[in-house]
Amino acid sequence: MTQPPRYESSQGVTGEILEEVATKRRRPEPTAIVIFGATGDLGGRKLAPALFNLMLDGALTEPTVIIGVSRTPLAVEQFAEHLRPRLAEFSRQPVEPAAWDKFASSLDYVGGDFANDATYVALKVRLEAAKAAGTRGNRVFYLATPPSVFAVILEKLQKHGLIERAVQKRGVLGCRVIVEKPFGRDLASARALNEMIGNYLHETQIYRIDHYLGKETVQNILVLRFGNSIFEPLWNRNHISHVEITAAETIGIEGRGTFYEQTGVVRDIIQNHLLQVMSLVTMEVPASFSADDIRDEKSQVLRSVRNLSLNDVANYAVRGQYRGYRDEHGVAPESETATYAALRLMIDSWRWHGVPFYLRAGKKLAERLTEVQIHFKSVPLVLFKDEAAGNVLQPAVLTLRIQPSEGISLRFVAKVPGESINVGNVHMTMTYADAFKRPISEAYERLLLDCMRGDATLFNRRDSVDRAWELIQPILQVWEATPGVTIYEPGGCGPADADTMMTRDGCSWRTLVAE
């Protein structure tokens, strides 16, 4: 049997003891989890594997009941057999027979149209049975469906007494609803969607999920900044030159042409994922680690971001499209949809005034990675004139790698061994899997668990969603009104215009390297 890791805590207590105590303390109440769209790709690829791994880790409290709801008529056994191969493919832990049998025993299923009252009558029967079995009426509804059916699902849930609008407190029993992105396609639609959901649920019951925020490195940003005195004093305009945030993929749209034509990379990645990551990197010290205190500070950052003018869009927003995109199924032959976008944002706050933030995201690029690079300012060159002339003396860079191989690295200069004073660049790297000798949980595992616990820290609040749409609205309006997308070759670093944008400010992108 594998022994748990024995890393030391700040109090000198071994990690295995802390892990056991933490698991018991953070375990949620018994809960019924209802997944609308359970037979879809998200349910099989992310949600079912996440719940299976949580069960294996002992993070769930029995009984935890998982009820799938989809249009496809299936018996419970058929639903289980539908999920089994997906778990075998996507679970981070092996699907052993005994573990599978235990997981399958927690499954239930309701087949029927989302607009049909009979579907909710049957669902209510299942939830009453779950309550009698010990879930105490706790329920989480996961809307893994297109936003177009959110309204009908919520209306029917309310009609049949399965949800009620009430303030929810952390650790208090009740009902919560997880809403998948895309959360609107522009500011107007996002506000309308928020208004509609707000008619049925209180803000404390709404969990707008962004799986990037469940990544280990994203969660660790606050600990790195506020838990280490060597970083926080440097985390400002006096010491930081600029910040890069990159989300690069090597794959294309993977047969999702119709979806991507309506979305594009700005809506898909930048409006939600990258702006949320940026807000965590730049937020002020919260009063506590409570959900509201952290989300207050994140929202304040977004309010401080300078609105983009038409001139800003022209000079500091670049769009590209990989060659071959227009040949994809469901894509218009003369499509102007961007599969790559890069932009510069400025934060008008005391801490960050004058520091540019460069965000880029794209498909069919040379390397798959999501990371944040903090570029520190150059040192005075009084002692290092010769090294500077040879471009050897480079500023320090702190890299927060979100995926893959989650971890942190620091580039700095050091003396090369020898008699002469020669300097070279050194990289110190820490990966979470190696440092703590344990596997990294998937983002959906953490987020599902947090929702069951009533912890909304890593979920998007309504004001942040609205503000994020406000920020990117000028880009969407200009790009959709004017043609001009630049074609870039697959397997590279994106359009040259993005390099020009950085060069204009005396900066350059981190080079993407083919694996």
N, C-alpha and C positions, 0 to 999 in steps of 0.2 A: 504493500500500500504506500502511495506517495506521501511523504511528509509535507505539511504546510510550510511555507517560507518563514524564516526566523529573522526578519529584518528588525532592527531596534527602533523603538519609538523614542520620542524626546524624553519620556519618563523612564526609559530603560526597560520597559516591558516588552517582551518579545511579540512579534507581529502576529503569531498564531493565536495568542490569547486575545489581543486586541480585535482580531478578525472575528473570533467567536462572539465576543461581547457586542461588537458593532452590528453583526448580523442579527442578533436577537433584538437589539435596541431598534433597528431600522426596519424590521420586518413589518409589512403592512397588515392591516386587518384582513380577515377573510373577505374575499371579494368575488363577485360575478362579473366577468369581463365579456361584454357583448361586442363582437366585431361585425359591423355591416360591411359587406363585400369580402367575406372571409375566404371565398374560393378564388379570389383574384391574385395577381402577382405579388402585391405587397403582403397579403396575409400569409402566403406560402413561403415567400423568400425572406421576410423580416420578422413578422409578428409571431407566427407559430414557433420558429426557431428561438426567438427571444424568450418567450414564455417557457419553452422546454428547458432552456439553459438556466433560467431563473429557478425552475423547479429542481434541477440537478444541484444547483448551488445552495439549496436550502433557504432561498431568499423569500419564498412564498409561505403564507400561513394557510394551513388546511382548515376548511375546504376552500380551494380556489377553483371556481367553475368557469370554463371557457365556452361561450355559446356563439357559434357562427351563424350569421344570417346572410343569405344570398338568394338570388332568384332561382338558382338551380335546385330542383327537388332532389334531395338526398336523404337517405337514412343516416343516423349517427355513425354507424359503422362505415358507410361509404365516405362520409366526410373525413373520418379518421384515416382511411386508406388513401384518400386524396392528399392528405397532408404528409403522410409518412415518407414518400420519396423526396419531398421538398426539405424535410428535416434532415434526411440522410445527406442531402447535397449541401445545405446551407448552415447547419448547426456547427458551432465551434467545438462542440463536444460530441463524441460518438453516440449513436443511437443504439444503445444496448437493448436487448429484448425486455428485460425487467423494467428499465427506465421508460421504454416506449409504452408498455402496458399500463404503467402508472399514469403517464401523461394522457393516454387515450381514455382512461377512466374518468378524466376530468372534463372531457369534451361533450358538448351537446350541439344540436343543430336545429335551425328553423329555416325551412325553404319557403319562399314566397315573394311576391312583388312588393317593393318598398312602399307602394301607394295603396296596398290592399290592407284593409283593417284586419282581415283574418290573420295576416302575418304577425301583427302586434298582439292579437288575442293569444296566439300560440306562444309568442315570446313571453307574455306575462305569466302564462302557466309555468314556463321553464324557470323564470325568475322567482316565482313563489316557491317552487320546489327547491331552488338553490337556497332561498332564505330559510326554509324549513330544515335544510341540511346543515345550516350553520353560517351562511354568509351575512346574516343579520341585516339584510336589506342593502348592503354596500354594493354599488354597481358602477362600472365604468363602461361607457359606450364609445367605441372607437369607430369613427366615420371614415373608413378606408374606401371612400367612394368619390366620384367626381363632385365638385361643389354644387353642381346643378341639382342634385337630389338632397342636399342638406336640409332644405326647407321642408320638404315633404316628410323626411324622416323625423325631424324634430317636432313637426306638427302632429304626427301620428303618435310619437312617444308621449307627448303632453296629453293628447286626447285620451289615451288609454292609461294615464296615471303612472307612467314609467319614469317621467322626469318631473321635477317641480323646481320653480325658480326660487333659490334660497342661497343665502350667504354660506359658503363652506369655509371651515377653518382647518388648518393643518392638523391631521390626526383625528379629526372628527368624522364620524360615519356619515355617509350620504351618497349622492350621485354626481358624477363628473363626466364630461364629454371631451374626447380628444378629436381635434379637427386636423386633417392632413392638409398640406399645401398642394397646389397653389392657393393662397388665401387672397383671392381676387386676381384681376389682371391689370388693374390700374387703381388710382386713388379712389375714383368714384365707386367702382365695383367692390373694392375692399371695404369702404365705409358702408355700403348697402348690405354687404354680407355680415359685417359686424353688427349692424343695426338689427338685422333679421335674427341672428343668433341671440342677441341681447333681449329680444322679446320673449324668449323661452328660458334663458339661463342667466344667472348672475355672472359677472366677470370672474368671480372666484371659482366658478364651476367649469370655465372654458379653458382648455389646454390646447393651445395652438402649437403643434409639434414642429420642431426643426431638428432633424436628426444630427446635424453638425454640432449642436450644442450638447449632445450626449457623448461626444468624443472625449477621451481621457485627457488629451492635451488641452482642449478648450476649457474643460473643468479646472485644470491645473493652473490656468493663467492667473487666476486670483490668488492661489496659494503661492505661486512663484513670485508674484509682485509684492504681496502684502505679508508674506511669511519669511522673506529674506531681506534683511536690511541693506544688503549690497546692491539690490536692484531698484527699490522704490525711490531712493534719492536721485537716481540717474534717469528716472522715467519721466522726462519732460523736455521742453524745447531747448534747455541749456546744454543738454548732452546728446540728444538724438537728432540726427540729420534728417532722416526720412524713414518711412515704414512701407514695406511691401506685403501685400496679402494676395496669395496665389491659390487658385483652385484649377488645376490642370488635369485633363483626362486624355488618355490615349485612344479611347473608343470614340465612335461617332454617336449617332442618335439611336442606334440599335433598333431600327424598325419603327420608331415612334415619330414618324414624319408628320402625321396629322397633329399630334400633340405639340411638337416642337414649332410647327408653323404658327401656332397660336400663342406660343410662349417665348421662345428665344432665350439666349443665355442670360440677359439682364434680369428677366423675371425669374428664371429658373434657379440662378445661383447668386447673383449679386444683391438683388433686392432683399433677400432673406438671409442666406447663409453668411455672405461676406460682411454685410453691414452689422450683423449680430456679433460676429467674431471681432470686428473692429471696435464695437462698443465695449466688449469685455476687455480688450487690450488697453483702451483709453479711459475707462471710467475712473471716477474718483473713489477714494476709500469709502465703502458703505458703512453705515452705522452698525450693521451686523450682517451675518450671513443669511438673514431671513429673505424670503422670496421678494417681498415688497421693497426692502431696502436695496437689494441688488438691482432689481428691475427699475427702481427710481433712478439710480445712477446711470444705468444703461440708456434710459430714455433721455436723461439730461444731456448725455453725449450727442445723441442723434439730433436733439434740438439745437445743439451748438454747431453742427455741421453747416458750413456755408452753403446756401442755396446756389444751384448752378444757373448761371445766366446763359443766354444763347451763345455768347462768345466763349464761355467755358466749355460748352458742349462741342463747339467747333474746334477748339484747341486742346482740350483735355478729356475727350471721350472718343475712343477709337473702336470701330467695329470691323469684324472680319467674318469670313465664311470659308470653311474648308472646301477645297476643290473636290467635287463629287457630291456635295450635299444636295444639289439640285437634281441629281439622279436617284436620290433615295425615294422609296415608296411613300406617297402622300405629300411630297414636296412640290410646290409650284415650279415650273420650268425656269421662271425668271425671278425666283424668290430673292427677297432682300433681307431675309431673316438672319440675324447675327448668331453665329455659333462661337464667336470669340468677342470679348469686350474688355477694354482696359480704360480706366478713368482715374483722374486725380481728384481727391477730396481734401478740403481744408477744414480744420476744426477751429472755430473762433472762440477759444477758451484761454484762460490764463496759462494753463499747463502746456497747451499744444499750439499756441499761436505761431504761425510761420512754418510749421512742420507739415510737409506734404505726405498724404497717404495715397499710395498707388494700389489700386485693386485690379486684378485681372482674372478672367475665367475663360476657359475655352475647351473645345473638343478636338480630337484628332491632333493632339500635340505630342511632342517627343517623349514626355515623361508624365507619369501619373503621380501627382502629389497635391496635397493641400498643406500650406504652411504660412507662417507669419515670420517675416524677417525684420528685426529691429536694427537699423543701421545707426551706429553711434558716430559722432562727429570725429573728424580727423584731429590728431594731436598737432601742436606747433612743430614745424619742421626744422627748428634750430639745430637739433642734434642729428637729424636724419636727412640731410639734403641730398646726399648721394643715393640713399635708398629710395627716396621719394622720386628722384629723377628717373630711376629705373622702374618705377611703378611697383616696387616691392612692398613698401610700407602702406598697407591697406587698413582702413578703419575697422574696428571691431564690429562683429555682427552676431546678434543673438537670434537663433532660429528656433521657432516653436513648430515642430512637425506634427500636424494633425492626422495625416494619413499619407501613405502607409507607414509602418514602423514608427508608431507614435513615440515622440521623445523630444529632447531639447539638445541643441548643440551651440557652442560658442566658438567663434573664430577670433583669434587674437594673434599678435606677433610675438615672436620669441627669438632669442639669439641662436643662430646656427652653430653647432659645436665647431670649434676651431680657434685659431689665434686671432683672426680678424673679427671686427665687429660687423658681422653680417646678420641680417634678420630674415626670418621666414614666417609664413603663416602656419598656425597650428589650429587644429580642430579638436575640441573636447566634446564628446557626444555621449548622451545618456538616452537609452530607450527604456520604456517602462517595463516591457516584458523581461529584459535582461536585469534591470536594476532590482526588481522585486520578485523575480523568479516565479512569475505567475502569468497566466494568459490575460489578455485585455478583453474585457467584456464588450460586446457590441453596443452601439449607441442606443438602439431600441430597447435593450434590456434595462439600461439605467433609466430611460425616460418612462417606460411603462411602470417600473417600480416606483419612481417618484410620483407619478400620477396616482397610483394606488395609495401612496402614503399621504397624498394631499400636498406635496411639495411642488410648487409652481416655479421654482427658481430658474430652471432651464427651459421654460416655455415662454413664448412671446405674448406680451401684454398688448391690449388694443391700441394704446397710444403709441407704442413703438412700431407696430405694424403700419399705422396711418402715417407716421413720420417717415418711415422708410420709403413708402410709396411717394410721398411728397418729394423726397430727395431725387428719386430717379425718374419722376414724371417728365421733366424737361427733356431728358435723353430719349425717352420713348416717343414723345411728341415730335421731336425733330427728326429722329430716324424714320419714323413711320410716314412722315410727310415728305421726306426727301430721299431719293435713291442714292447709292454711293457706297455700298458695302464692298470691302476689299477682299479679294480671293487670296487665300494663303494655301501653301502646300501642306498636305498631311505629314505628320512626323517631324515638324519643325517647332519653332517658338512662336508662331503666329505672324500677323502682318507686320511689315517693317515700320508702319506708321506708329505702332506702339513703342518701338525703340526710339523713334524720333521724338515722341512726346516726352520720354524720360530724359533723353539727351539734352533737350531744351532747358531742363532744370539742372543739368550737370550730374544726372544720375543714370543708372543702367539697371535693367532687370537682371535678376538671378537667371543664369542660363539653364534652360531645360535640356537635360542630357538623355538621349535614348538609352533604354535599359538593355 
